[in-house]
């Protein structure tokens, strides 16, 4: 990666981190649910995924990629290092979002 591209990429990551902190820091999750068919339709998604509603009314959910091309799977690591991926939770055979919940376009 050349210097110009690296700098641009680093600036992008820094901006994403700043936005994530602005939206998520010091917030409390008050509800966890799957996106409704209507919510998926607004995103033009065929699949649903887990959504977290914050105490200020913000709803956050994973997307398949940075462009938002369909629902994504939530993954993580617990404080003890245990994998929290949806594949281990029984969300679907392959852990892919389409195994969890499919909604027809609204």
NUGUVEX-575964 format. One record per atom (N, C-alpha, C, CB): residue number from 1; residue in one letter; chain; x, y, z. Coordinates in Angstrom, 2 decimals. Glycine has a CB too. Layout:
N
k->NUM, r->A, c->A, xx->X, yy->Y, zz->Z
...
This chain:
106
k->1, r->X, c->A, xx->0.85, yy->-1.17, zz->0.00
k->1, r->X, c->A, xx->0.00, yy->0.00, zz->0.00
k->1, r->X, c->A, xx->0.90, yy->1.23, zz->0.00
k->1, r->X, c->A, xx->-0.97, yy->0.00, zz->1.23
k->2, r->X, c->A, xx->0.68, yy->2.13, zz->-0.96
k->2, r->X, c->A, xx->1.53, yy->3.33, zz->-1.00
k->2, r->X, c->A, xx->1.14, yy->4.31, zz->0.10
k->2, r->X, c->A, xx->1.42, yy->4.01, zz->-2.39
k->3, r->X, c->A, xx->1.99, yy->5.30, zz->0.34
k->3, r->X, c->A, xx->1.79, yy->6.24, zz->1.46
k->3, r->X, c->A, xx->0.47, yy->6.99, zz->1.36
k->3, r->X, c->A, xx->2.93, yy->7.23, zz->1.52
k->4, r->X, c->A, xx->0.14, yy->7.43, zz->0.16
k->4, r->X, c->A, xx->-1.09, yy->8.21, zz->-0.02
k->4, r->X, c->A, xx->-2.32, yy->7.37, zz->0.30
k->4, r->X, c->A, xx->-1.18, yy->8.75, zz->-1.45
k->5, r->X, c->A, xx->-2.33, yy->6.15, zz->-0.21
k->5, r->X, c->A, xx->-3.46, yy->5.26, zz->0.06
k->5, r->X, c->A, xx->-3.51, yy->4.91, zz->1.55
k->5, r->X, c->A, xx->-3.35, yy->3.96, zz->-0.79
k->6, r->X, c->A, xx->-2.35, yy->4.63, zz->2.14
k->6, r->X, c->A, xx->-2.30, yy->4.29, zz->3.56
k->6, r->X, c->A, xx->-2.83, yy->5.45, zz->4.40
k->6, r->X, c->A, xx->-0.85, yy->3.94, zz->3.98
k->7, r->X, c->A, xx->-2.41, yy->6.68, zz->4.07
k->7, r->X, c->A, xx->-2.87, yy->7.85, zz->4.83
k->7, r->X, c->A, xx->-4.39, yy->8.00, zz->4.69
k->7, r->X, c->A, xx->-2.16, yy->9.14, zz->4.35
k->8, r->X, c->A, xx->-4.90, yy->7.84, zz->3.48
k->8, r->X, c->A, xx->-6.34, yy->7.95, zz->3.26
k->8, r->X, c->A, xx->-7.08, yy->6.87, zz->4.05
k->8, r->X, c->A, xx->-6.66, yy->7.82, zz->1.75
k->9, r->X, c->A, xx->-6.55, yy->5.64, zz->4.03
k->9, r->X, c->A, xx->-7.17, yy->4.54, zz->4.77
k->9, r->X, c->A, xx->-7.14, yy->4.83, zz->6.27
k->9, r->X, c->A, xx->-6.44, yy->3.21, zz->4.47
k->10, r->X, c->A, xx->-6.03, yy->5.31, zz->6.77
k->10, r->X, c->A, xx->-5.91, yy->5.63, zz->8.19
k->10, r->X, c->A, xx->-6.87, yy->6.75, zz->8.58
k->10, r->X, c->A, xx->-4.46, yy->6.03, zz->8.53
k->11, r->X, c->A, xx->-7.05, yy->7.74, zz->7.70
k->11, r->X, c->A, xx->-8.00, yy->8.82, zz->7.97
k->11, r->X, c->A, xx->-9.43, yy->8.28, zz->8.00
k->11, r->X, c->A, xx->-7.88, yy->9.93, zz->6.90
k->12, r->X, c->A, xx->-9.74, yy->7.37, zz->7.10
k->12, r->X, c->A, xx->-11.06, yy->6.75, zz->7.06
k->12, r->X, c->A, xx->-11.33, yy->5.99, zz->8.36
k->12, r->X, c->A, xx->-11.18, yy->5.81, zz->5.85
k->13, r->X, c->A, xx->-10.36, yy->5.17, zz->8.78
k->13, r->X, c->A, xx->-10.50, yy->4.40, zz->10.02
k->13, r->X, c->A, xx->-10.67, yy->5.33, zz->11.22
k->13, r->X, c->A, xx->-9.28, yy->3.47, zz->10.23
k->14, r->X, c->A, xx->-9.88, yy->6.40, zz->11.27
k->14, r->X, c->A, xx->-9.99, yy->7.36, zz->12.37
k->14, r->X, c->A, xx->-11.38, yy->8.00, zz->12.40
k->14, r->X, c->A, xx->-8.90, yy->8.45, zz->12.24
k->15, r->X, c->A, xx->-11.90, yy->8.36, zz->11.23
k->15, r->X, c->A, xx->-13.24, yy->8.96, zz->11.16
k->15, r->X, c->A, xx->-14.31, yy->7.95, zz->11.60
k->15, r->X, c->A, xx->-13.53, yy->9.46, zz->9.73
k->16, r->X, c->A, xx->-14.17, yy->6.69, zz->11.19
k->16, r->X, c->A, xx->-15.13, yy->5.65, zz->11.59
k->16, r->X, c->A, xx->-15.08, yy->5.45, zz->13.10
k->16, r->X, c->A, xx->-14.83, yy->4.32, zz->10.86
k->17, r->X, c->A, xx->-13.88, yy->5.41, zz->13.67
k->17, r->X, c->A, xx->-13.73, yy->5.26, zz->15.12
k->17, r->X, c->A, xx->-14.38, yy->6.42, zz->15.85
k->17, r->X, c->A, xx->-12.25, yy->5.15, zz->15.51
k->18, r->X, c->A, xx->-14.17, yy->7.63, zz->15.36
k->18, r->X, c->A, xx->-14.74, yy->8.82, zz->15.99
k->18, r->X, c->A, xx->-16.27, yy->8.76, zz->15.96
k->18, r->X, c->A, xx->-14.24, yy->10.10, zz->15.28
k->19, r->X, c->A, xx->-16.83, yy->8.37, zz->14.83
k->19, r->X, c->A, xx->-18.29, yy->8.28, zz->14.71
k->19, r->X, c->A, xx->-18.84, yy->7.18, zz->15.62
k->19, r->X, c->A, xx->-18.70, yy->8.01, zz->13.25
k->20, r->X, c->A, xx->-18.17, yy->6.03, zz->15.67
k->20, r->X, c->A, xx->-18.61, yy->4.94, zz->16.55
k->20, r->X, c->A, xx->-18.60, yy->5.38, zz->18.01
k->20, r->X, c->A, xx->-17.72, yy->3.70, zz->16.36
k->21, r->X, c->A, xx->-17.55, yy->6.08, zz->18.41
k->21, r->X, c->A, xx->-17.49, yy->6.59, zz->19.79
k->21, r->X, c->A, xx->-18.63, yy->7.57, zz->20.06
k->21, r->X, c->A, xx->-16.13, yy->7.27, zz->20.06
k->22, r->X, c->A, xx->-18.90, yy->8.45, zz->19.10
k->22, r->X, c->A, xx->-19.95, yy->9.44, zz->19.27
k->22, r->X, c->A, xx->-21.31, yy->8.76, zz->19.48
k->22, r->X, c->A, xx->-20.01, yy->10.38, zz->18.05
k->23, r->X, c->A, xx->-21.58, yy->7.71, zz->18.73
k->23, r->X, c->A, xx->-22.88, yy->7.05, zz->18.78
k->23, r->X, c->A, xx->-22.99, yy->6.08, zz->19.96
k->23, r->X, c->A, xx->-23.13, yy->6.30, zz->17.48
k->24, r->X, c->A, xx->-21.90, yy->5.38, zz->20.30
k->24, r->X, c->A, xx->-21.99, yy->4.26, zz->21.24
k->24, r->X, c->A, xx->-21.49, yy->4.51, zz->22.65
k->24, r->X, c->A, xx->-21.25, yy->3.13, zz->20.69
k->25, r->X, c->A, xx->-20.48, yy->5.36, zz->22.82
k->25, r->X, c->A, xx->-19.90, yy->5.54, zz->24.15
k->25, r->X, c->A, xx->-20.91, yy->6.10, zz->25.14
k->25, r->X, c->A, xx->-18.69, yy->6.46, zz->24.08
k->26, r->X, c->A, xx->-20.89, yy->5.55, zz->26.34
k->26, r->X, c->A, xx->-21.75, yy->5.98, zz->27.45
k->26, r->X, c->A, xx->-23.24, yy->5.78, zz->27.17
k->26, r->X, c->A, xx->-21.50, yy->7.43, zz->27.74
k->27, r->X, c->A, xx->-23.56, yy->4.90, zz->26.25
k->27, r->X, c->A, xx->-24.94, yy->4.55, zz->25.96
k->27, r->X, c->A, xx->-25.24, yy->3.22, zz->26.64
k->27, r->X, c->A, xx->-25.20, yy->4.47, zz->24.41
k->28, r->X, c->A, xx->-26.50, yy->2.95, zz->26.83
k->28, r->X, c->A, xx->-26.93, yy->1.70, zz->27.44
k->28, r->X, c->A, xx->-27.86, yy->0.99, zz->26.46
k->28, r->X, c->A, xx->-27.64, yy->1.96, zz->28.80
k->29, r->X, c->A, xx->-27.66, yy->-0.32, zz->26.29
k->29, r->X, c->A, xx->-28.55, yy->-1.11, zz->25.44
k->29, r->X, c->A, xx->-29.81, yy->-1.39, zz->26.24
k->29, r->X, c->A, xx->-27.85, yy->-2.46, zz->24.96
k->30, r->X, c->A, xx->-30.97, yy->-0.99, zz->25.69
k->30, r->X, c->A, xx->-32.23, yy->-1.17, zz->26.41
k->30, r->X, c->A, xx->-33.12, yy->-2.24, zz->25.77
k->30, r->X, c->A, xx->-32.98, yy->0.15, zz->26.47
k->31, r->X, c->A, xx->-32.77, yy->-2.66, zz->24.56
k->31, r->X, c->A, xx->-33.55, yy->-3.69, zz->23.87
k->31, r->X, c->A, xx->-32.66, yy->-4.39, zz->22.86
k->31, r->X, c->A, xx->-34.81, yy->-3.07, zz->23.18
k->32, r->X, c->A, xx->-32.85, yy->-5.71, zz->22.74
k->32, r->X, c->A, xx->-32.15, yy->-6.50, zz->21.72
k->32, r->X, c->A, xx->-33.22, yy->-7.31, zz->21.00
k->32, r->X, c->A, xx->-31.03, yy->-7.43, zz->22.35
k->33, r->X, c->A, xx->-33.23, yy->-7.23, zz->19.67
k->33, r->X, c->A, xx->-34.25, yy->-7.91, zz->18.87
k->33, r->X, c->A, xx->-33.75, yy->-8.04, zz->17.45
k->33, r->X, c->A, xx->-35.61, yy->-7.14, zz->18.91
k->34, r->X, c->A, xx->-34.49, yy->-8.77, zz->16.63
k->34, r->X, c->A, xx->-34.18, yy->-8.82, zz->15.20
k->34, r->X, c->A, xx->-34.90, yy->-7.67, zz->14.49
k->34, r->X, c->A, xx->-34.59, yy->-10.19, zz->14.59
k->35, r->X, c->A, xx->-34.30, yy->-7.19, zz->13.41
k->35, r->X, c->A, xx->-34.96, yy->-6.16, zz->12.60
k->35, r->X, c->A, xx->-36.28, yy->-6.71, zz->12.07
k->35, r->X, c->A, xx->-34.04, yy->-5.71, zz->11.43
k->36, r->X, c->A, xx->-37.26, yy->-5.85, zz->11.98
k->36, r->X, c->A, xx->-38.57, yy->-6.23, zz->11.44
k->36, r->X, c->A, xx->-38.49, yy->-6.27, zz->9.91
k->36, r->X, c->A, xx->-39.68, yy->-5.24, zz->11.92
k->37, r->X, c->A, xx->-39.47, yy->-6.91, zz->9.26
k->37, r->X, c->A, xx->-39.50, yy->-6.88, zz->7.80
k->37, r->X, c->A, xx->-39.53, yy->-5.45, zz->7.25
k->37, r->X, c->A, xx->-40.71, yy->-7.66, zz->7.29
k->38, r->X, c->A, xx->-40.24, yy->-4.55, zz->7.93
k->38, r->X, c->A, xx->-40.31, yy->-3.15, zz->7.48
k->38, r->X, c->A, xx->-38.94, yy->-2.48, zz->7.56
k->38, r->X, c->A, xx->-41.34, yy->-2.37, zz->8.32
k->39, r->X, c->A, xx->-38.22, yy->-2.71, zz->8.67
k->39, r->X, c->A, xx->-36.88, yy->-2.13, zz->8.81
k->39, r->X, c->A, xx->-35.93, yy->-2.68, zz->7.75
k->39, r->X, c->A, xx->-36.33, yy->-2.41, zz->10.22
k->40, r->X, c->A, xx->-36.03, yy->-3.98, zz->7.49
k->40, r->X, c->A, xx->-35.19, yy->-4.58, zz->6.44
k->40, r->X, c->A, xx->-35.54, yy->-3.98, zz->5.08
k->40, r->X, c->A, xx->-35.36, yy->-6.12, zz->6.41
k->41, r->X, c->A, xx->-36.83, yy->-3.77, zz->4.84
k->41, r->X, c->A, xx->-37.27, yy->-3.17, zz->3.57
k->41, r->X, c->A, xx->-36.72, yy->-1.77, zz->3.37
k->41, r->X, c->A, xx->-38.77, yy->-3.13, zz->3.51
k->42, r->X, c->A, xx->-36.67, yy->-0.97, zz->4.45
k->42, r->X, c->A, xx->-36.11, yy->0.39, zz->4.34
k->42, r->X, c->A, xx->-34.64, yy->0.35, zz->3.96
k->42, r->X, c->A, xx->-36.29, yy->1.14, zz->5.67
k->43, r->X, c->A, xx->-33.94, yy->-0.70, zz->4.37
k->43, r->X, c->A, xx->-32.53, yy->-0.84, zz->4.01
k->43, r->X, c->A, xx->-32.37, yy->-1.55, zz->2.66
k->43, r->X, c->A, xx->-31.78, yy->-1.62, zz->5.10
k->44, r->X, c->A, xx->-33.50, yy->-2.02, zz->2.10
k->44, r->X, c->A, xx->-33.51, yy->-2.84, zz->0.88
k->44, r->X, c->A, xx->-32.72, yy->-4.13, zz->1.10
k->44, r->X, c->A, xx->-32.91, yy->-2.05, zz->-0.32
k->45, r->X, c->A, xx->-32.93, yy->-4.73, zz->2.28
k->45, r->X, c->A, xx->-32.27, yy->-5.98, zz->2.65
k->45, r->X, c->A, xx->-33.25, yy->-7.14, zz->2.55
k->45, r->X, c->A, xx->-31.69, yy->-5.89, zz->4.08
k->46, r->X, c->A, xx->-32.75, yy->-8.30, zz->2.15
k->46, r->X, c->A, xx->-33.55, yy->-9.52, zz->2.10
k->46, r->X, c->A, xx->-33.48, yy->-10.30, zz->3.40
k->46, r->X, c->A, xx->-33.09, yy->-10.40, zz->0.95
k->47, r->X, c->A, xx->-32.48, yy->-10.02, zz->4.22
k->47, r->X, c->A, xx->-32.25, yy->-10.77, zz->5.45
k->47, r->X, c->A, xx->-32.32, yy->-9.85, zz->6.66
k->47, r->X, c->A, xx->-30.90, yy->-11.48, zz->5.40
k->48, r->X, c->A, xx->-32.62, yy->-10.46, zz->7.80
k->48, r->X, c->A, xx->-32.66, yy->-9.72, zz->9.05
k->48, r->X, c->A, xx->-31.42, yy->-10.03, zz->9.88
k->48, r->X, c->A, xx->-33.94, yy->-10.04, zz->9.85
k->49, r->X, c->A, xx->-31.25, yy->-9.28, zz->10.95
k->49, r->X, c->A, xx->-30.12, yy->-9.50, zz->11.86
k->49, r->X, c->A, xx->-30.48, yy->-8.93, zz->13.22
k->49, r->X, c->A, xx->-28.81, yy->-8.84, zz->11.31
k->50, r->X, c->A, xx->-29.64, yy->-9.21, zz->14.19
k->50, r->X, c->A, xx->-29.87, yy->-8.69, zz->15.54
k->50, r->X, c->A, xx->-29.71, yy->-7.17, zz->15.53
k->50, r->X, c->A, xx->-28.89, yy->-9.34, zz->16.55
k->51, r->X, c->A, xx->-30.57, yy->-6.50, zz->16.29
k->51, r->X, c->A, xx->-30.51, yy->-5.05, zz->16.42
k->51, r->X, c->A, xx->-30.46, yy->-4.71, zz->17.90
k->51, r->X, c->A, xx->-31.73, yy->-4.35, zz->15.72
k->52, r->X, c->A, xx->-29.72, yy->-3.67, zz->18.23
k->52, r->X, c->A, xx->-29.63, yy->-3.20, zz->19.61
k->52, r->X, c->A, xx->-30.16, yy->-1.78, zz->19.66
k->52, r->X, c->A, xx->-28.16, yy->-3.27, zz->20.14
k->53, r->X, c->A, xx->-31.14, yy->-1.56, zz->20.53
k->53, r->X, c->A, xx->-31.73, yy->-0.23, zz->20.70
k->53, r->X, c->A, xx->-31.07, yy->0.39, zz->21.93
k->53, r->X, c->A, xx->-33.30, yy->-0.30, zz->20.86
k->54, r->X, c->A, xx->-30.56, yy->1.61, zz->21.75
k->54, r->X, c->A, xx->-29.86, yy->2.30, zz->22.83
k->54, r->X, c->A, xx->-30.82, yy->3.20, zz->23.60
k->54, r->X, c->A, xx->-28.70, yy->3.12, zz->22.27
k->55, r->X, c->A, xx->-30.37, yy->3.67, zz->24.75
k->55, r->X, c->A, xx->-31.22, yy->4.47, zz->25.63
k->55, r->X, c->A, xx->-31.63, yy->5.81, zz->25.04
k->55, r->X, c->A, xx->-30.51, yy->4.71, zz->26.91
k->56, r->X, c->A, xx->-30.99, yy->6.24, zz->23.96
k->56, r->X, c->A, xx->-31.40, yy->7.50, zz->23.31
k->56, r->X, c->A, xx->-32.29, yy->7.25, zz->22.10
k->56, r->X, c->A, xx->-30.16, yy->8.29, zz->22.90
k->57, r->X, c->A, xx->-32.71, yy->5.98, zz->21.88
k->57, r->X, c->A, xx->-33.56, yy->5.63, zz->20.75
k->57, r->X, c->A, xx->-32.83, yy->5.19, zz->19.50
k->57, r->X, c->A, xx->-34.41, yy->6.79, zz->20.42
k->58, r->X, c->A, xx->-31.50, yy->5.32, zz->19.49
k->58, r->X, c->A, xx->-30.69, yy->4.87, zz->18.36
k->58, r->X, c->A, xx->-30.77, yy->3.36, zz->18.24
k->58, r->X, c->A, xx->-29.22, yy->5.33, zz->18.51
k->59, r->X, c->A, xx->-30.91, yy->2.85, zz->17.02
k->59, r->X, c->A, xx->-30.88, yy->1.41, zz->16.76
k->59, r->X, c->A, xx->-29.63, yy->1.11, zz->15.94
k->59, r->X, c->A, xx->-32.18, yy->0.93, zz->16.02
k->60, r->X, c->A, xx->-28.82, yy->0.18, zz->16.42
k->60, r->X, c->A, xx->-27.61, yy->-0.21, zz->15.70
k->60, r->X, c->A, xx->-27.70, yy->-1.70, zz->15.36
k->60, r->X, c->A, xx->-26.32, yy->0.09, zz->16.53
k->61, r->X, c->A, xx->-27.13, yy->-2.06, zz->14.20
k->61, r->X, c->A, xx->-27.18, yy->-3.44, zz->13.74
k->61, r->X, c->A, xx->-26.04, yy->-3.66, zz->12.75
k->61, r->X, c->A, xx->-28.55, yy->-3.78, zz->13.08
k->62, r->X, c->A, xx->-25.59, yy->-4.91, zz->12.62
k->62, r->X, c->A, xx->-24.47, yy->-5.18, zz->11.71
k->62, r->X, c->A, xx->-24.93, yy->-5.29, zz->10.26
k->62, r->X, c->A, xx->-23.77, yy->-6.47, zz->12.12
k->63, r->X, c->A, xx->-24.09, yy->-4.81, zz->9.37
k->63, r->X, c->A, xx->-24.32, yy->-4.95, zz->7.93
k->63, r->X, c->A, xx->-23.27, yy->-5.91, zz->7.38
k->63, r->X, c->A, xx->-24.25, yy->-3.56, zz->7.20
k->64, r->X, c->A, xx->-23.58, yy->-6.49, zz->6.25
k->64, r->X, c->A, xx->-22.69, yy->-7.46, zz->5.62
k->64, r->X, c->A, xx->-21.33, yy->-6.84, zz->5.28
k->64, r->X, c->A, xx->-23.33, yy->-8.03, zz->4.36
k->65, r->X, c->A, xx->-21.34, yy->-5.54, zz->4.90
k->65, r->X, c->A, xx->-20.10, yy->-4.86, zz->4.54
k->65, r->X, c->A, xx->-20.27, yy->-3.36, zz->4.77
k->65, r->X, c->A, xx->-19.70, yy->-5.15, zz->3.05
k->66, r->X, c->A, xx->-19.23, yy->-2.60, zz->4.50
k->66, r->X, c->A, xx->-19.24, yy->-1.16, zz->4.76
k->66, r->X, c->A, xx->-20.28, yy->-0.42, zz->3.93
k->66, r->X, c->A, xx->-17.87, yy->-0.57, zz->4.50
k->67, r->X, c->A, xx->-20.67, yy->-0.97, zz->2.78
k->67, r->X, c->A, xx->-21.68, yy->-0.32, zz->1.94
k->67, r->X, c->A, xx->-23.10, yy->-0.64, zz->2.38
k->67, r->X, c->A, xx->-21.49, yy->-0.73, zz->0.50
k->68, r->X, c->A, xx->-23.26, yy->-1.55, zz->3.34
k->68, r->X, c->A, xx->-24.60, yy->-1.90, zz->3.80
k->68, r->X, c->A, xx->-25.33, yy->-2.85, zz->2.88
k->68, r->X, c->A, xx->-25.41, yy->-0.68, zz->3.98
k->69, r->X, c->A, xx->-24.59, yy->-3.74, zz->2.22
k->69, r->X, c->A, xx->-25.20, yy->-4.69, zz->1.29
k->69, r->X, c->A, xx->-25.77, yy->-5.89, zz->2.02
k->69, r->X, c->A, xx->-24.17, yy->-5.16, zz->0.25
k->70, r->X, c->A, xx->-26.87, yy->-5.70, zz->2.70
k->70, r->X, c->A, xx->-27.65, yy->-6.70, zz->3.42
k->70, r->X, c->A, xx->-27.17, yy->-6.84, zz->4.86
k->70, r->X, c->A, xx->-27.57, yy->-8.05, zz->2.71
k->71, r->X, c->A, xx->-27.97, yy->-7.58, zz->5.61
k->71, r->X, c->A, xx->-27.73, yy->-7.76, zz->7.04
k->71, r->X, c->A, xx->-26.46, yy->-8.55, zz->7.28
k->71, r->X, c->A, xx->-28.92, yy->-8.46, zz->7.70
k->72, r->X, c->A, xx->-25.87, yy->-8.33, zz->8.43
k->72, r->X, c->A, xx->-24.64, yy->-9.02, zz->8.80
k->72, r->X, c->A, xx->-24.82, yy->-9.83, zz->10.07
k->72, r->X, c->A, xx->-23.51, yy->-8.03, zz->8.97
k->73, r->X, c->A, xx->-23.80, yy->-10.57, zz->10.40
k->73, r->X, c->A, xx->-23.79, yy->-11.38, zz->11.61
k->73, r->X, c->A, xx->-22.97, yy->-10.67, zz->12.67
k->73, r->X, c->A, xx->-23.22, yy->-12.80, zz->11.34
k->74, r->X, c->A, xx->-23.42, yy->-10.76, zz->13.90
k->74, r->X, c->A, xx->-22.73, yy->-10.14, zz->15.02
k->74, r->X, c->A, xx->-21.72, yy->-11.14, zz->15.59
k->74, r->X, c->A, xx->-23.73, yy->-9.68, zz->16.11
k->75, r->X, c->A, xx->-20.49, yy->-10.72, zz->15.72
k->75, r->X, c->A, xx->-19.43, yy->-11.55, zz->16.28
k->75, r->X, c->A, xx->-18.77, yy->-10.78, zz->17.41
k->75, r->X, c->A, xx->-18.38, yy->-11.94, zz->15.19
k->76, r->X, c->A, xx->-18.08, yy->-11.49, zz->18.28
k->76, r->X, c->A, xx->-17.37, yy->-10.83, zz->19.36
k->76, r->X, c->A, xx->-16.55, yy->-11.82, zz->20.16
k->76, r->X, c->A, xx->-18.34, yy->-10.12, zz->20.27
k->77, r->X, c->A, xx->-15.84, yy->-11.28, zz->21.13
k->77, r->X, c->A, xx->-15.01, yy->-12.08, zz->22.03
k->77, r->X, c->A, xx->-15.33, yy->-11.62, zz->23.45
k->77, r->X, c->A, xx->-13.48, yy->-11.92, zz->21.70
k->78, r->X, c->A, xx->-15.68, yy->-12.56, zz->24.32
k->78, r->X, c->A, xx->-15.97, yy->-12.25, zz->25.73
k->78, r->X, c->A, xx->-14.69, yy->-11.87, zz->26.45
k->78, r->X, c->A, xx->-16.64, yy->-13.46, zz->26.43
k->79, r->X, c->A, xx->-14.84, yy->-11.29, zz->27.62
k->79, r->X, c->A, xx->-13.69, yy->-10.88, zz->28.42
k->79, r->X, c->A, xx->-12.74, yy->-12.02, zz->28.73
k->79, r->X, c->A, xx->-14.15, yy->-10.27, zz->29.69
k->80, r->X, c->A, xx->-13.26, yy->-13.25, zz->28.79
k->80, r->X, c->A, xx->-12.41, yy->-14.41, zz->29.06
k->80, r->X, c->A, xx->-11.81, yy->-15.01, zz->27.79
k->80, r->X, c->A, xx->-13.22, yy->-15.48, zz->29.79
k->81, r->X, c->A, xx->-12.03, yy->-14.35, zz->26.64
k->81, r->X, c->A, xx->-11.47, yy->-14.81, zz->25.38
k->81, r->X, c->A, xx->-12.35, yy->-15.77, zz->24.61
k->81, r->X, c->A, xx->-10.17, yy->-15.46, zz->25.63
k->82, r->X, c->A, xx->-13.51, yy->-16.13, zz->25.13
k->82, r->X, c->A, xx->-14.42, yy->-17.06, zz->24.46
k->82, r->X, c->A, xx->-15.06, yy->-16.39, zz->23.24
k->82, r->X, c->A, xx->-15.51, yy->-17.56, zz->25.43
k->83, r->X, c->A, xx->-15.11, yy->-17.15, zz->22.14
k->83, r->X, c->A, xx->-15.71, yy->-16.67, zz->20.89
k->83, r->X, c->A, xx->-17.22, yy->-16.56, zz->21.05
k->83, r->X, c->A, xx->-15.36, yy->-17.61, zz->19.71
k->84, r->X, c->A, xx->-17.77, yy->-15.41, zz->20.68
k->84, r->X, c->A, xx->-19.22, yy->-15.19, zz->20.77
k->84, r->X, c->A, xx->-19.89, yy->-15.18, zz->19.40
k->84, r->X, c->A, xx->-19.49, yy->-13.87, zz->21.48
k->85, r->X, c->A, xx->-19.28, yy->-15.77, zz->18.39
k->85, r->X, c->A, xx->-19.84, yy->-15.70, zz->17.04
k->85, r->X, c->A, xx->-21.19, yy->-16.40, zz->16.98
k->85, r->X, c->A, xx->-18.88, yy->-16.32, zz->16.02
k->86, r->X, c->A, xx->-22.03, yy->-15.94, zz->16.06
k->86, r->X, c->A, xx->-23.36, yy->-16.51, zz->15.90
k->86, r->X, c->A, xx->-23.31, yy->-17.97, zz->15.48
k->86, r->X, c->A, xx->-24.15, yy->-15.71, zz->14.88
k->87, r->X, c->A, xx->-22.21, yy->-18.42, zz->14.91
k->87, r->X, c->A, xx->-22.10, yy->-19.83, zz->14.52
k->87, r->X, c->A, xx->-22.19, yy->-20.73, zz->15.75
k->87, r->X, c->A, xx->-20.78, yy->-20.09, zz->13.78
k->88, r->X, c->A, xx->-21.71, yy->-20.25, zz->16.87
k->88, r->X, c->A, xx->-21.71, yy->-21.04, zz->18.09
k->88, r->X, c->A, xx->-23.04, yy->-20.92, zz->18.84
k->88, r->X, c->A, xx->-20.57, yy->-20.62, zz->18.99
k->89, r->X, c->A, xx->-23.83, yy->-19.91, zz->18.50
k->89, r->X, c->A, xx->-25.07, yy->-19.68, zz->19.24
k->89, r->X, c->A, xx->-26.26, yy->-20.38, zz->18.61
k->89, r->X, c->A, xx->-25.35, yy->-18.19, zz->19.33
k->90, r->X, c->A, xx->-26.06, yy->-21.04, zz->17.47
k->90, r->X, c->A, xx->-27.15, yy->-21.75, zz->16.83
k->90, r->X, c->A, xx->-28.01, yy->-20.89, zz->15.94
k->90, r->X, c->A, xx->-27.99, yy->-22.38, zz->17.86
k->91, r->X, c->A, xx->-27.52, yy->-19.72, zz->15.53
k->91, r->X, c->A, xx->-28.32, yy->-18.84, zz->14.68
k->91, r->X, c->A, xx->-28.62, yy->-19.48, zz->13.34
k->91, r->X, c->A, xx->-27.60, yy->-17.51, zz->14.47
k->92, r->X, c->A, xx->-27.75, yy->-20.33, zz->12.86
k->92, r->X, c->A, xx->-27.97, yy->-20.97, zz->11.58
k->92, r->X, c->A, xx->-26.88, yy->-21.99, zz->11.31
k->92, r->X, c->A, xx->-28.02, yy->-19.94, zz->10.46
k->93, r->X, c->A, xx->-27.10, yy->-22.80, zz->10.31
k->93, r->X, c->A, xx->-26.15, yy->-23.86, zz->10.02
k->93, r->X, c->A, xx->-24.76, yy->-23.33, zz->9.75
k->93, r->X, c->A, xx->-26.61, yy->-24.66, zz->8.84
k->94, r->X, c->A, xx->-24.64, yy->-22.30, zz->8.96
k->94, r->X, c->A, xx->-23.32, yy->-21.79, zz->8.59
k->94, r->X, c->A, xx->-22.93, yy->-20.55, zz->9.37
k->94, r->X, c->A, xx->-23.27, yy->-21.50, zz->7.12
k->95, r->X, c->A, xx->-23.85, yy->-20.00, zz->10.16
k->95, r->X, c->A, xx->-23.57, yy->-18.75, zz->10.86
k->95, r->X, c->A, xx->-23.76, yy->-17.53, zz->9.99
k->95, r->X, c->A, xx->-22.17, yy->-18.77, zz->11.39
k->96, r->X, c->A, xx->-24.16, yy->-17.74, zz->8.73
k->96, r->X, c->A, xx->-24.39, yy->-16.62, zz->7.83
k->96, r->X, c->A, xx->-25.73, yy->-15.98, zz->8.16
k->96, r->X, c->A, xx->-24.35, yy->-17.07, zz->6.34
k->97, r->X, c->A, xx->-25.86, yy->-14.67, zz->7.92
k->97, r->X, c->A, xx->-27.11, yy->-14.01, zz->8.30
k->97, r->X, c->A, xx->-28.33, yy->-14.59, zz->7.61
k->97, r->X, c->A, xx->-27.02, yy->-12.55, zz->7.99
k->98, r->X, c->A, xx->-28.18, yy->-15.11, zz->6.39
k->98, r->X, c->A, xx->-29.35, yy->-15.63, zz->5.70
k->98, r->X, c->A, xx->-29.88, yy->-16.90, zz->6.38
k->98, r->X, c->A, xx->-29.02, yy->-15.93, zz->4.25
k->99, r->X, c->A, xx->-29.03, yy->-17.57, zz->7.17
k->99, r->X, c->A, xx->-29.51, yy->-18.72, zz->7.91
k->99, r->X, c->A, xx->-30.34, yy->-18.31, zz->9.12
k->99, r->X, c->A, xx->-28.34, yy->-19.58, zz->8.36
k->100, r->X, c->A, xx->-30.15, yy->-17.09, zz->9.60
k->100, r->X, c->A, xx->-30.83, yy->-16.65, zz->10.81
k->100, r->X, c->A, xx->-32.27, yy->-16.23, zz->10.53
k->100, r->X, c->A, xx->-30.06, yy->-15.49, zz->11.44
k->101, r->X, c->A, xx->-32.48, yy->-15.36, zz->9.58
k->101, r->X, c->A, xx->-33.84, yy->-14.87, zz->9.32
k->101, r->X, c->A, xx->-33.90, yy->-14.21, zz->7.96
k->101, r->X, c->A, xx->-34.29, yy->-13.89, zz->10.41
k->102, r->X, c->A, xx->-34.80, yy->-14.68, zz->7.12
k->102, r->X, c->A, xx->-34.97, yy->-14.09, zz->5.80
k->102, r->X, c->A, xx->-36.31, yy->-13.37, zz->5.76
k->102, r->X, c->A, xx->-34.87, yy->-15.17, zz->4.68
k->103, r->X, c->A, xx->-36.28, yy->-12.15, zz->5.26
k->103, r->X, c->A, xx->-37.50, yy->-11.38, zz->5.06
k->103, r->X, c->A, xx->-37.61, yy->-11.04, zz->3.59
k->103, r->X, c->A, xx->-37.51, yy->-10.09, zz->5.95
k->104, r->X, c->A, xx->-38.80, yy->-11.18, zz->3.01
k->104, r->X, c->A, xx->-38.96, yy->-10.71, zz->1.64
k->104, r->X, c->A, xx->-38.88, yy->-9.18, zz->1.61
k->104, r->X, c->A, xx->-40.31, yy->-11.20, zz->1.03
k->105, r->X, c->A, xx->-38.41, yy->-8.61, zz->0.52
k->105, r->X, c->A, xx->-38.36, yy->-7.14, zz->0.43
k->105, r->X, c->A, xx->-39.74, yy->-6.54, zz->0.67
k->105, r->X, c->A, xx->-37.81, yy->-6.70, zz->-0.94
k->106, r->X, c->A, xx->-39.79, yy->-5.44, zz->1.40
k->106, r->X, c->A, xx->-41.08, yy->-4.79, zz->1.71
k->106, r->X, c->A, xx->-41.57, yy->-3.99, zz->0.52
k->106, r->X, c->A, xx->-40.95, yy->-3.88, zz->2.94
